[in-house]
Amino acid sequence: MNSSGSTSIFDKGLNPVLQASITFGGVIVFILCAKLVKLTGLIYVPDRFPWMTAASFLLLFAMFNSVFSLSAENMLKYWGRSIYSYLGLAFASGLAAYFFSALSIDEAGSYRWIYVVLTIGYLVFLGIMAFMRQIVEFAQREEWNHPRIRRNRGRRDTGEQPDARED
């Protein structure tokens, strides 16, 4: 969408697979740090912490991936890769949480419903971003004549074109 030399991360089309890989790396790092803290005995870390970490990073992926979809060249192609990346991340982080916590998703409490809510929320986020993008593209295509009318208000209509700058 933006081809200028901007250095903003939001102007670059970040690949959803790369986003999911980075997010999964964050899941693993946080789970390993929590295991290390638990082994040292510094603070109590609950057994369900890996599931909480997986769900938290899934929400983080959903938010950032939705925002990055605004800068995608082809929205449908981006959405396809994003949804597959989300499903892969949900499966991989759930598998990691299962192996690190030794609890299934049913034994971990309400995390099955949290996964369902996050998935529905992710789809809603993508829909909101697509709608916002359509509104912005429509506004950019629309010719807006009212500022010209306001600029000429108070002048007599002499039939002449006003100068570009009359101060």
N, C-alpha and C positions, 0 to 999 in steps of 0.2 A: 504494500500500500504506500509506504513512504520510501522513496528512492533517494532521498537526500543523504548527505554524509553524516547523519546523526549517529551518535554513539550510544543512544539509549538501548537498553536490552529489550525494551518493549517494541522497538521499531524493527528488530531483527526477527525473522521467522524461525523460532527455535523449534527444532524437530521434536515431536511428541515422544518418540522412542527415546531420545536423549534425555528429555525431561523425566520420563519414567525411570530410566536407568539411574539418573542422579538422585531421584527421590528414593529409589530402592537402596541405593548406597547410604542415604541418610537413615533409613530404617535400620539397616544392619549396624551402622556406627552407634546409633542410640541404644539399640538392644545390647550390643557388646559393652558399651560404657555402663549401662545399668547392671549387667552381669558382674562387671569388674567392681562396681560400687557395692553390690550385694555380697561378693566374695570377701571384700575387705571389711565388711561389717560397719561401715561408716553410717549408713542410714538404711532403714527398712525399704526394700523394693518389693512390691507385691508380685505374686506369680503371674497376674494378668497384665503386667506392664508391657510385655511384647505385643499383646493385642491392642493395647491403648496406643502404643507407638505406631503400629501398622495403620490403625484407623486415623490417627492424627496426620500422618504423612499422606494418606490417601486424600484427606480433605485439603491438605496443602497443594497436592498435585491438581486436584479438581479446580481450585481457585486460580492458580497460576496458569494452568493449561487453558482455561476459559479466557483469561485476559490475553494470553498470547495468540489466541485464535483471531483476535481483531486484526493482527498484522499479517495473517496468512494470505497468500496470493489466491489460492484455490480453496475456498471454505469447505467444500464437500470432501475433497481429498484429505484436508487437514482433519476434518471430523472423523473420517474413517480410521486414519492412523491414530487419532487421539483416543477413540473408544477402544480400539484393540490394545493400545498402550495402557489404558486405565484397567481393562480386564486383566491384562498380564501382570500389572503392578498389584492389583487386588489379590490375585492368585499367589504371586511370589511372596508378597509381604505376609499374607495369611499363612503360607507354608513356613516361612521363617519364624513367625510368631508361634506356630504349632510346635516346631522343633525346639525352639528356645524355652518355651514355657511348659512343654509337655502337657498342654491342655488343648482339647479340641475347641472349635468355635462354640459348640454347645455347652461345654463345661466352663467356658470363660465367662459365662453370664449373658448379657444382652448384646454381645458384639455381633451376632448374626443380624439383629435388627439395625444396629449401627451401620453395618456394611450396606444393608438395603437402603437406609435413609441417605447415606453418602452417595450411593449410585444414583438414586432419584435426584438428589441435590445437584450432582454433577451434570446430569442431563438438563436440568432446569438452568444451571449456570450457562451451559453452552447455548441454550435457546435464548436466554437474555442477551448474551453477547452477539448472537446472530441478529437479533431484533435491533439492538443498538447500532450495529454496523449498517443495517439497511436504512435506518433513520438518518445516519450521518451521510451515507452515500446519496440518499434522496435530497437532503439539504444541500449538498455540494453541487448537485446537478441543477437544482432549481434556480431560476433567474429571479433575483430579488430587486424589485423596482422601487419599493417604498423609500429607501434612504435618499434616492434622487429627488423624489417629490418633497421630502422634508428639507432638503438642502436648498431647493428653489423657492420655498415658502417665504413670503414677505417681499418678493421681487415683483415688479410689474411684468406682465407678459408682453414683451415687445416683439416677439417673434424671432429674436436673434439668439444665437447660441451663446451661453455664458462662457467667459474665459475659463480656462482650466483652474486658475487660481486667482480669485479676487479677494484680496485682504484689505 
